[in-house]
Amino acid sequence: MKTKTEFEIPKVFWKFYDEYRRNVISLSEFSRCTGLSIGKIKVYLEAL
């Protein structure tokens, strides 16, 4: 059972996460490729 603070990271995040992690793409490119805001991506990264 998930609490209010738990959330599911979208699949599109994982699709480009490895490229971001390996510094192949920047945070702004990560945002553009996924359609997620930079702020949302930062929230997901902090949750990892």
BELQUI-V95495 format. One record per pair of residues at least 6 apart in sequence whose C-alpha atoms are under 8 Angstrom apart, sorted by sequence separation. I is the first residue (numbers start at 1). GAP is how many residues later the second one is. If there is no record, write none. Layout:
i-><I:I>
gap-><GAP:GAP>
//
This chain:
i-><19:20:31:20:31:20:28:31:27:17:16:16:16:13:12:13:9>
gap-><6:6:6:7:7:10:10:10:11:13:14:17:18:21:22:28:35>
//
